[in-house]
Amino acid sequence: MVIKPILLAALEKTVNAYIAALPESGNLLKPVAEQLIKFTITPYGVSFYINPTRENILFLPDCPDQPDVSLTGNVTGFIAMALAQGNTEPLFAKNVSIDGDTTLAHRFQGFISALKIDWPLALSHYVGPVLAGGVESAFQGVREQLRESTDSLAAQTEEWLKEEAKTLPNRLELEHWYNQVDELRGDVERLQARLKKITRQG
């Protein structure tokens, strides 16, 4: 099932308005330009295509050409993709599956993230206040999930560091170890000197 053209037109107009407002938009588009990306939203089986050019982005309800990459995921996964910053490897692994050029998928996610689109506000001009409220709720829910995931990762990292710190030697232990290494090195050098002396005498 293809997505309705009127919604695609709204998405296209929204994204291209943000692109036009950015002086560096050409640089942002360059890594993804002239590529074809297919999106499939589960469990509805709704699909559409995005074709970035060097100046803007085209949203297509259908396309006979083979996409360079296909992204499949639920609505929550694609909202997270639009909001995520930084490393998106865990995001794609968990929420959105990739078939094709994975580098292009990550580049496109970075491009959308760099636009910093206020999706609920932008779409409210086209979908009406009721649906816009639902979009806002969906985005807010995903923001909370991303924030909780980040906080959870930070807490786990902090706990791991605390546990690892217990097994790491302290400064005095390190100094004692270094002293033992120096003593051993001295013993080895003295032994080598004695062996050389004995060899010459023999």
MODELLER restraints for C-alpha pairs under 7 A, 6 or more apart:
rsr = mdl.restraints
at = mdl.atoms
rsr.add(forms.Gaussian(group=physical.xy_distance, feature=features.Distance(at['CA:1:A'], at['CA:45:A']), mean=5.91, stdev=0.5))
rsr.add(forms.Gaussian(group=physical.xy_distance, feature=features.Distance(at['CA:1:A'], at['CA:46:A']), mean=4.87, stdev=0.5))
rsr.add(forms.Gaussian(group=physical.xy_distance, feature=features.Distance(at['CA:1:A'], at['CA:47:A']), mean=6.32, stdev=0.5))
rsr.add(forms.Gaussian(group=physical.xy_distance, feature=features.Distance(at['CA:2:A'], at['CA:46:A']), mean=5.23, stdev=0.5))
rsr.add(forms.Gaussian(group=physical.xy_distance, feature=features.Distance(at['CA:2:A'], at['CA:47:A']), mean=5.00, stdev=0.5))
rsr.add(forms.Gaussian(group=physical.xy_distance, feature=features.Distance(at['CA:2:A'], at['CA:48:A']), mean=6.07, stdev=0.5))
rsr.add(forms.Gaussian(group=physical.xy_distance, feature=features.Distance(at['CA:2:A'], at['CA:61:A']), mean=5.76, stdev=0.5))
rsr.add(forms.Gaussian(group=physical.xy_distance, feature=features.Distance(at['CA:2:A'], at['CA:62:A']), mean=6.93, stdev=0.5))
rsr.add(forms.Gaussian(group=physical.xy_distance, feature=features.Distance(at['CA:3:A'], at['CA:46:A']), mean=5.79, stdev=0.5))
rsr.add(forms.Gaussian(group=physical.xy_distance, feature=features.Distance(at['CA:3:A'], at['CA:47:A']), mean=6.07, stdev=0.5))
rsr.add(forms.Gaussian(group=physical.xy_distance, feature=features.Distance(at['CA:3:A'], at['CA:48:A']), mean=6.20, stdev=0.5))
rsr.add(forms.Gaussian(group=physical.xy_distance, feature=features.Distance(at['CA:3:A'], at['CA:61:A']), mean=6.05, stdev=0.5))
rsr.add(forms.Gaussian(group=physical.xy_distance, feature=features.Distance(at['CA:5:A'], at['CA:61:A']), mean=6.27, stdev=0.5))
rsr.add(forms.Gaussian(group=physical.xy_distance, feature=features.Distance(at['CA:8:A'], at['CA:59:A']), mean=5.87, stdev=0.5))
rsr.add(forms.Gaussian(group=physical.xy_distance, feature=features.Distance(at['CA:10:A'], at['CA:126:A']), mean=6.40, stdev=0.5))
rsr.add(forms.Gaussian(group=physical.xy_distance, feature=features.Distance(at['CA:12:A'], at['CA:57:A']), mean=6.74, stdev=0.5))
rsr.add(forms.Gaussian(group=physical.xy_distance, feature=features.Distance(at['CA:12:A'], at['CA:58:A']), mean=6.32, stdev=0.5))
rsr.add(forms.Gaussian(group=physical.xy_distance, feature=features.Distance(at['CA:12:A'], at['CA:59:A']), mean=5.71, stdev=0.5))
rsr.add(forms.Gaussian(group=physical.xy_distance, feature=features.Distance(at['CA:14:A'], at['CA:122:A']), mean=6.31, stdev=0.5))
rsr.add(forms.Gaussian(group=physical.xy_distance, feature=features.Distance(at['CA:16:A'], at['CA:56:A']), mean=5.78, stdev=0.5))
rsr.add(forms.Gaussian(group=physical.xy_distance, feature=features.Distance(at['CA:16:A'], at['CA:57:A']), mean=6.45, stdev=0.5))
rsr.add(forms.Gaussian(group=physical.xy_distance, feature=features.Distance(at['CA:18:A'], at['CA:115:A']), mean=6.47, stdev=0.5))
rsr.add(forms.Gaussian(group=physical.xy_distance, feature=features.Distance(at['CA:19:A'], at['CA:25:A']), mean=5.60, stdev=0.5))
rsr.add(forms.Gaussian(group=physical.xy_distance, feature=features.Distance(at['CA:19:A'], at['CA:56:A']), mean=6.89, stdev=0.5))
rsr.add(forms.Gaussian(group=physical.xy_distance, feature=features.Distance(at['CA:26:A'], at['CA:54:A']), mean=6.36, stdev=0.5))
rsr.add(forms.Gaussian(group=physical.xy_distance, feature=features.Distance(at['CA:26:A'], at['CA:55:A']), mean=6.45, stdev=0.5))
rsr.add(forms.Gaussian(group=physical.xy_distance, feature=features.Distance(at['CA:28:A'], at['CA:111:A']), mean=6.08, stdev=0.5))
rsr.add(forms.Gaussian(group=physical.xy_distance, feature=features.Distance(at['CA:29:A'], at['CA:54:A']), mean=5.85, stdev=0.5))
rsr.add(forms.Gaussian(group=physical.xy_distance, feature=features.Distance(at['CA:30:A'], at['CA:54:A']), mean=6.11, stdev=0.5))
rsr.add(forms.Gaussian(group=physical.xy_distance, feature=features.Distance(at['CA:31:A'], at['CA:107:A']), mean=6.82, stdev=0.5))
rsr.add(forms.Gaussian(group=physical.xy_distance, feature=features.Distance(at['CA:32:A'], at['CA:52:A']), mean=6.35, stdev=0.5))
rsr.add(forms.Gaussian(group=physical.xy_distance, feature=features.Distance(at['CA:32:A'], at['CA:104:A']), mean=6.59, stdev=0.5))
rsr.add(forms.Gaussian(group=physical.xy_distance, feature=features.Distance(at['CA:32:A'], at['CA:107:A']), mean=6.71, stdev=0.5))
rsr.add(forms.Gaussian(group=physical.xy_distance, feature=features.Distance(at['CA:32:A'], at['CA:108:A']), mean=6.29, stdev=0.5))
rsr.add(forms.Gaussian(group=physical.xy_distance, feature=features.Distance(at['CA:33:A'], at['CA:52:A']), mean=4.85, stdev=0.5))
rsr.add(forms.Gaussian(group=physical.xy_distance, feature=features.Distance(at['CA:33:A'], at['CA:53:A']), mean=4.65, stdev=0.5))
rsr.add(forms.Gaussian(group=physical.xy_distance, feature=features.Distance(at['CA:33:A'], at['CA:54:A']), mean=5.38, stdev=0.5))
rsr.add(forms.Gaussian(group=physical.xy_distance, feature=features.Distance(at['CA:34:A'], at['CA:51:A']), mean=6.58, stdev=0.5))
rsr.add(forms.Gaussian(group=physical.xy_distance, feature=features.Distance(at['CA:34:A'], at['CA:52:A']), mean=5.71, stdev=0.5))
rsr.add(forms.Gaussian(group=physical.xy_distance, feature=features.Distance(at['CA:34:A'], at['CA:53:A']), mean=5.21, stdev=0.5))
rsr.add(forms.Gaussian(group=physical.xy_distance, feature=features.Distance(at['CA:35:A'], at['CA:51:A']), mean=5.85, stdev=0.5))
rsr.add(forms.Gaussian(group=physical.xy_distance, feature=features.Distance(at['CA:35:A'], at['CA:52:A']), mean=6.23, stdev=0.5))
rsr.add(forms.Gaussian(group=physical.xy_distance, feature=features.Distance(at['CA:35:A'], at['CA:68:A']), mean=6.35, stdev=0.5))
rsr.add(forms.Gaussian(group=physical.xy_distance, feature=features.Distance(at['CA:36:A'], at['CA:49:A']), mean=6.88, stdev=0.5))
rsr.add(forms.Gaussian(group=physical.xy_distance, feature=features.Distance(at['CA:36:A'], at['CA:50:A']), mean=5.98, stdev=0.5))
rsr.add(forms.Gaussian(group=physical.xy_distance, feature=features.Distance(at['CA:36:A'], at['CA:51:A']), mean=4.85, stdev=0.5))
rsr.add(forms.Gaussian(group=physical.xy_distance, feature=features.Distance(at['CA:36:A'], at['CA:67:A']), mean=4.86, stdev=0.5))
rsr.add(forms.Gaussian(group=physical.xy_distance, feature=features.Distance(at['CA:36:A'], at['CA:68:A']), mean=5.36, stdev=0.5))
rsr.add(forms.Gaussian(group=physical.xy_distance, feature=features.Distance(at['CA:37:A'], at['CA:49:A']), mean=5.58, stdev=0.5))
rsr.add(forms.Gaussian(group=physical.xy_distance, feature=features.Distance(at['CA:37:A'], at['CA:50:A']), mean=5.16, stdev=0.5))
rsr.add(forms.Gaussian(group=physical.xy_distance, feature=features.Distance(at['CA:37:A'], at['CA:51:A']), mean=6.43, stdev=0.5))
rsr.add(forms.Gaussian(group=physical.xy_distance, feature=features.Distance(at['CA:37:A'], at['CA:67:A']), mean=5.45, stdev=0.5))
rsr.add(forms.Gaussian(group=physical.xy_distance, feature=features.Distance(at['CA:37:A'], at['CA:68:A']), mean=5.99, stdev=0.5))
rsr.add(forms.Gaussian(group=physical.xy_distance, feature=features.Distance(at['CA:37:A'], at['CA:69:A']), mean=5.24, stdev=0.5))
rsr.add(forms.Gaussian(group=physical.xy_distance, feature=features.Distance(at['CA:37:A'], at['CA:70:A']), mean=5.87, stdev=0.5))
rsr.add(forms.Gaussian(group=physical.xy_distance, feature=features.Distance(at['CA:38:A'], at['CA:48:A']), mean=5.94, stdev=0.5))
rsr.add(forms.Gaussian(group=physical.xy_distance, feature=features.Distance(at['CA:38:A'], at['CA:49:A']), mean=4.47, stdev=0.5))
rsr.add(forms.Gaussian(group=physical.xy_distance, feature=features.Distance(at['CA:38:A'], at['CA:50:A']), mean=6.44, stdev=0.5))
rsr.add(forms.Gaussian(group=physical.xy_distance, feature=features.Distance(at['CA:38:A'], at['CA:67:A']), mean=6.02, stdev=0.5))
rsr.add(forms.Gaussian(group=physical.xy_distance, feature=features.Distance(at['CA:38:A'], at['CA:69:A']), mean=6.40, stdev=0.5))
rsr.add(forms.Gaussian(group=physical.xy_distance, feature=features.Distance(at['CA:38:A'], at['CA:70:A']), mean=4.58, stdev=0.5))
rsr.add(forms.Gaussian(group=physical.xy_distance, feature=features.Distance(at['CA:38:A'], at['CA:71:A']), mean=6.09, stdev=0.5))
rsr.add(forms.Gaussian(group=physical.xy_distance, feature=features.Distance(at['CA:39:A'], at['CA:47:A']), mean=5.39, stdev=0.5))
rsr.add(forms.Gaussian(group=physical.xy_distance, feature=features.Distance(at['CA:39:A'], at['CA:48:A']), mean=5.45, stdev=0.5))
rsr.add(forms.Gaussian(group=physical.xy_distance, feature=features.Distance(at['CA:39:A'], at['CA:49:A']), mean=6.04, stdev=0.5))
rsr.add(forms.Gaussian(group=physical.xy_distance, feature=features.Distance(at['CA:39:A'], at['CA:70:A']), mean=5.98, stdev=0.5))
rsr.add(forms.Gaussian(group=physical.xy_distance, feature=features.Distance(at['CA:39:A'], at['CA:71:A']), mean=4.95, stdev=0.5))
rsr.add(forms.Gaussian(group=physical.xy_distance, feature=features.Distance(at['CA:39:A'], at['CA:72:A']), mean=5.94, stdev=0.5))
rsr.add(forms.Gaussian(group=physical.xy_distance, feature=features.Distance(at['CA:40:A'], at['CA:46:A']), mean=5.52, stdev=0.5))
rsr.add(forms.Gaussian(group=physical.xy_distance, feature=features.Distance(at['CA:40:A'], at['CA:47:A']), mean=4.23, stdev=0.5))
rsr.add(forms.Gaussian(group=physical.xy_distance, feature=features.Distance(at['CA:40:A'], at['CA:48:A']), mean=6.76, stdev=0.5))
rsr.add(forms.Gaussian(group=physical.xy_distance, feature=features.Distance(at['CA:40:A'], at['CA:71:A']), mean=6.28, stdev=0.5))
rsr.add(forms.Gaussian(group=physical.xy_distance, feature=features.Distance(at['CA:40:A'], at['CA:72:A']), mean=4.72, stdev=0.5))
rsr.add(forms.Gaussian(group=physical.xy_distance, feature=features.Distance(at['CA:40:A'], at['CA:73:A']), mean=6.56, stdev=0.5))
rsr.add(forms.Gaussian(group=physical.xy_distance, feature=features.Distance(at['CA:41:A'], at['CA:47:A']), mean=6.22, stdev=0.5))
rsr.add(forms.Gaussian(group=physical.xy_distance, feature=features.Distance(at['CA:41:A'], at['CA:72:A']), mean=6.03, stdev=0.5))
rsr.add(forms.Gaussian(group=physical.xy_distance, feature=features.Distance(at['CA:41:A'], at['CA:73:A']), mean=5.38, stdev=0.5))
rsr.add(forms.Gaussian(group=physical.xy_distance, feature=features.Distance(at['CA:41:A'], at['CA:74:A']), mean=5.20, stdev=0.5))
rsr.add(forms.Gaussian(group=physical.xy_distance, feature=features.Distance(at['CA:41:A'], at['CA:75:A']), mean=6.44, stdev=0.5))
rsr.add(forms.Gaussian(group=physical.xy_distance, feature=features.Distance(at['CA:42:A'], at['CA:73:A']), mean=5.57, stdev=0.5))
rsr.add(forms.Gaussian(group=physical.xy_distance, feature=features.Distance(at['CA:42:A'], at['CA:74:A']), mean=4.72, stdev=0.5))
rsr.add(forms.Gaussian(group=physical.xy_distance, feature=features.Distance(at['CA:43:A'], at['CA:74:A']), mean=6.74, stdev=0.5))
rsr.add(forms.Gaussian(group=physical.xy_distance, feature=features.Distance(at['CA:48:A'], at['CA:60:A']), mean=5.91, stdev=0.5))
rsr.add(forms.Gaussian(group=physical.xy_distance, feature=features.Distance(at['CA:48:A'], at['CA:61:A']), mean=4.77, stdev=0.5))
rsr.add(forms.Gaussian(group=physical.xy_distance, feature=features.Distance(at['CA:48:A'], at['CA:62:A']), mean=5.92, stdev=0.5))
rsr.add(forms.Gaussian(group=physical.xy_distance, feature=features.Distance(at['CA:49:A'], at['CA:59:A']), mean=5.85, stdev=0.5))
rsr.add(forms.Gaussian(group=physical.xy_distance, feature=features.Distance(at['CA:49:A'], at['CA:60:A']), mean=4.93, stdev=0.5))
rsr.add(forms.Gaussian(group=physical.xy_distance, feature=features.Distance(at['CA:49:A'], at['CA:61:A']), mean=6.25, stdev=0.5))
rsr.add(forms.Gaussian(group=physical.xy_distance, feature=features.Distance(at['CA:49:A'], at['CA:62:A']), mean=6.38, stdev=0.5))
rsr.add(forms.Gaussian(group=physical.xy_distance, feature=features.Distance(at['CA:50:A'], at['CA:57:A']), mean=6.85, stdev=0.5))
rsr.add(forms.Gaussian(group=physical.xy_distance, feature=features.Distance(at['CA:50:A'], at['CA:58:A']), mean=5.68, stdev=0.5))
rsr.add(forms.Gaussian(group=physical.xy_distance, feature=features.Distance(at['CA:50:A'], at['CA:59:A']), mean=4.73, stdev=0.5))
rsr.add(forms.Gaussian(group=physical.xy_distance, feature=features.Distance(at['CA:50:A'], at['CA:60:A']), mean=6.11, stdev=0.5))
rsr.add(forms.Gaussian(group=physical.xy_distance, feature=features.Distance(at['CA:51:A'], at['CA:57:A']), mean=5.82, stdev=0.5))
rsr.add(forms.Gaussian(group=physical.xy_distance, feature=features.Distance(at['CA:51:A'], at['CA:58:A']), mean=5.02, stdev=0.5))
rsr.add(forms.Gaussian(group=physical.xy_distance, feature=features.Distance(at['CA:51:A'], at['CA:59:A']), mean=6.50, stdev=0.5))
rsr.add(forms.Gaussian(group=physical.xy_distance, feature=features.Distance(at['CA:52:A'], at['CA:58:A']), mean=6.04, stdev=0.5))
rsr.add(forms.Gaussian(group=physical.xy_distance, feature=features.Distance(at['CA:68:A'], at['CA:100:A']), mean=6.03, stdev=0.5))
rsr.add(forms.Gaussian(group=physical.xy_distance, feature=features.Distance(at['CA:68:A'], at['CA:101:A']), mean=6.07, stdev=0.5))
rsr.add(forms.Gaussian(group=physical.xy_distance, feature=features.Distance(at['CA:69:A'], at['CA:98:A']), mean=6.94, stdev=0.5))
rsr.add(forms.Gaussian(group=physical.xy_distance, feature=features.Distance(at['CA:69:A'], at['CA:99:A']), mean=5.65, stdev=0.5))
rsr.add(forms.Gaussian(group=physical.xy_distance, feature=features.Distance(at['CA:69:A'], at['CA:100:A']), mean=4.28, stdev=0.5))
rsr.add(forms.Gaussian(group=physical.xy_distance, feature=features.Distance(at['CA:69:A'], at['CA:101:A']), mean=5.11, stdev=0.5))
rsr.add(forms.Gaussian(group=physical.xy_distance, feature=features.Distance(at['CA:69:A'], at['CA:105:A']), mean=6.84, stdev=0.5))
rsr.add(forms.Gaussian(group=physical.xy_distance, feature=features.Distance(at['CA:70:A'], at['CA:98:A']), mean=5.86, stdev=0.5))
rsr.add(forms.Gaussian(group=physical.xy_distance, feature=features.Distance(at['CA:70:A'], at['CA:99:A']), mean=5.04, stdev=0.5))
rsr.add(forms.Gaussian(group=physical.xy_distance, feature=features.Distance(at['CA:70:A'], at['CA:100:A']), mean=6.29, stdev=0.5))
rsr.add(forms.Gaussian(group=physical.xy_distance, feature=features.Distance(at['CA:71:A'], at['CA:96:A']), mean=6.39, stdev=0.5))
rsr.add(forms.Gaussian(group=physical.xy_distance, feature=features.Distance(at['CA:71:A'], at['CA:97:A']), mean=5.71, stdev=0.5))
rsr.add(forms.Gaussian(group=physical.xy_distance, feature=features.Distance(at['CA:71:A'], at['CA:98:A']), mean=4.96, stdev=0.5))
rsr.add(forms.Gaussian(group=physical.xy_distance, feature=features.Distance(at['CA:71:A'], at['CA:99:A']), mean=6.56, stdev=0.5))
rsr.add(forms.Gaussian(group=physical.xy_distance, feature=features.Distance(at['CA:72:A'], at['CA:96:A']), mean=5.54, stdev=0.5))
rsr.add(forms.Gaussian(group=physical.xy_distance, feature=features.Distance(at['CA:72:A'], at['CA:97:A']), mean=5.23, stdev=0.5))
rsr.add(forms.Gaussian(group=physical.xy_distance, feature=features.Distance(at['CA:72:A'], at['CA:98:A']), mean=6.73, stdev=0.5))
rsr.add(forms.Gaussian(group=physical.xy_distance, feature=features.Distance(at['CA:73:A'], at['CA:95:A']), mean=6.10, stdev=0.5))
rsr.add(forms.Gaussian(group=physical.xy_distance, feature=features.Distance(at['CA:73:A'], at['CA:96:A']), mean=4.52, stdev=0.5))
rsr.add(forms.Gaussian(group=physical.xy_distance, feature=features.Distance(at['CA:73:A'], at['CA:97:A']), mean=6.39, stdev=0.5))
rsr.add(forms.Gaussian(group=physical.xy_distance, feature=features.Distance(at['CA:76:A'], at['CA:142:A']), mean=6.58, stdev=0.5))
rsr.add(forms.Gaussian(group=physical.xy_distance, feature=features.Distance(at['CA:77:A'], at['CA:95:A']), mean=4.73, stdev=0.5))
rsr.add(forms.Gaussian(group=physical.xy_distance, feature=features.Distance(at['CA:77:A'], at['CA:96:A']), mean=5.83, stdev=0.5))
rsr.add(forms.Gaussian(group=physical.xy_distance, feature=features.Distance(at['CA:79:A'], at['CA:139:A']), mean=6.53, stdev=0.5))
rsr.add(forms.Gaussian(group=physical.xy_distance, feature=features.Distance(at['CA:79:A'], at['CA:142:A']), mean=6.91, stdev=0.5))
rsr.add(forms.Gaussian(group=physical.xy_distance, feature=features.Distance(at['CA:80:A'], at['CA:142:A']), mean=6.13, stdev=0.5))
rsr.add(forms.Gaussian(group=physical.xy_distance, feature=features.Distance(at['CA:81:A'], at['CA:109:A']), mean=6.30, stdev=0.5))
rsr.add(forms.Gaussian(group=physical.xy_distance, feature=features.Distance(at['CA:82:A'], at['CA:109:A']), mean=6.72, stdev=0.5))
rsr.add(forms.Gaussian(group=physical.xy_distance, feature=features.Distance(at['CA:82:A'], at['CA:112:A']), mean=6.08, stdev=0.5))
rsr.add(forms.Gaussian(group=physical.xy_distance, feature=features.Distance(at['CA:82:A'], at['CA:113:A']), mean=5.66, stdev=0.5))
rsr.add(forms.Gaussian(group=physical.xy_distance, feature=features.Distance(at['CA:83:A'], at['CA:113:A']), mean=6.14, stdev=0.5))
rsr.add(forms.Gaussian(group=physical.xy_distance, feature=features.Distance(at['CA:84:A'], at['CA:113:A']), mean=6.68, stdev=0.5))
rsr.add(forms.Gaussian(group=physical.xy_distance, feature=features.Distance(at['CA:85:A'], at['CA:113:A']), mean=6.65, stdev=0.5))
rsr.add(forms.Gaussian(group=physical.xy_distance, feature=features.Distance(at['CA:120:A'], at['CA:132:A']), mean=5.98, stdev=0.5))
rsr.add(forms.Gaussian(group=physical.xy_distance, feature=features.Distance(at['CA:120:A'], at['CA:135:A']), mean=5.64, stdev=0.5))
rsr.add(forms.Gaussian(group=physical.xy_distance, feature=features.Distance(at['CA:120:A'], at['CA:136:A']), mean=5.08, stdev=0.5))
rsr.add(forms.Gaussian(group=physical.xy_distance, feature=features.Distance(at['CA:123:A'], at['CA:132:A']), mean=6.67, stdev=0.5))
rsr.add(forms.Gaussian(group=physical.xy_distance, feature=features.Distance(at['CA:124:A'], at['CA:132:A']), mean=4.84, stdev=0.5))
